[in-house]
Amino acid sequence: MLSPFSRQAPRTKLDPEGFYARLGLDPGAPPPAVAAAYRAQARVLHPDVPATGNAAAFVAVKQAYDVLSNQARREAYDRQARQAVAQPEPAVVRQAEWPSAPPSRHPRFSDLPVPVWVGVGAILVLCLYQAVSHLLAPSSVVRASIRPNAAIVAPLSETAHQAVLYGPVPVRLAGTSNFYVMPAGSVTVLWRMDPARNNALTPMAQLPPFSTVQAVRLIRQTGMLEVLVNENASGFISADHLTAGDALAAHRAYCGYNAGPAPFDGEVLERRGVGSGTLTLENRAMQPAVVKLRDATGAVVVSVFMGPNGHAVLDGLPDGNYRPDVAVGELWSRACNVFAAGMRAKRGVAALKVPLASALVVGPDASLPEGADISEQMFGQN
């Protein structure tokens, strides 16, 4: 049976995406076995489980369950696997062996013809001449008026930098989102019916993972979902590339998928400005915590990660008044700047005055002195 903490399920010809393997089932398993296997793994992998929660593994198991628990999607998945198995293997053409191979020997330099030796000698003489000329030539003078040949490349914008690190930004099509694109090895294509070609499906666009759509109906004959593109048009996406979920579920799945490496205790995630102030941070909660200090404009001056019962010492803070934000949860997402699971956030009412303030303590229940609850979106803003 597949380990609950495996990130990549083994794939076979009858299970090309590893959906059965993620649930530890055979392709012929009945629907009750699918539901039972999903519940068993969800009790272990759900992010809210303190000891064994694993958001990435839970998302993988949930993706497999969404396909196998839906009769139409499972039939389409099994049919695609059977068609792949039915394709004949390419024949292997073997080179015919000689009935009696002639004796061979290693080539010798003496076997080379005279014209080849003459050509090699000429090349060596030319190389020697070029090397001597380069060594004896006077050094070139670099003038300030001479412009470089290379063009000046501007630094990447924040949006472009995010795209390089975490892939294209998800898009949101028209309507109320009820499905989103799952990350997969193949590209997710949005198709349209072309009246000029007898309503044949032609590609319209490619949708990045975690893009959200409103699905209006399933075409069982083709295994395609019809989705809204705008107020006057619709498109079609393969049901194997979509999973049920609204925009919030898609965003949380994106954050978990792009969590990146786990921060270490005391890691400074973001910092602006330098000064002479010092501040000690202490996390008394049983979950990881992130503390942000915001200036009078609301901009983040410093953001620090602390593990359970962790601490950090910030040196070189600019003098000023800062309002603290604190969040606790599991699976810090570097792409979204929030916790991907079980997040709670508060904002301190009283401002910290640096250099007068010397310490900030996060309570066992993620509390702050005179703190107020804030949303995940408010905490994630920079």
Summary of the structure (lengths in Angstrom):
residues: 382
radius of gyration: 30.9
end to end distance: 43.9
largest distance: 94.3
contacts: 1026
relative contact order: 0.09
helix: 28%
strand: 29%
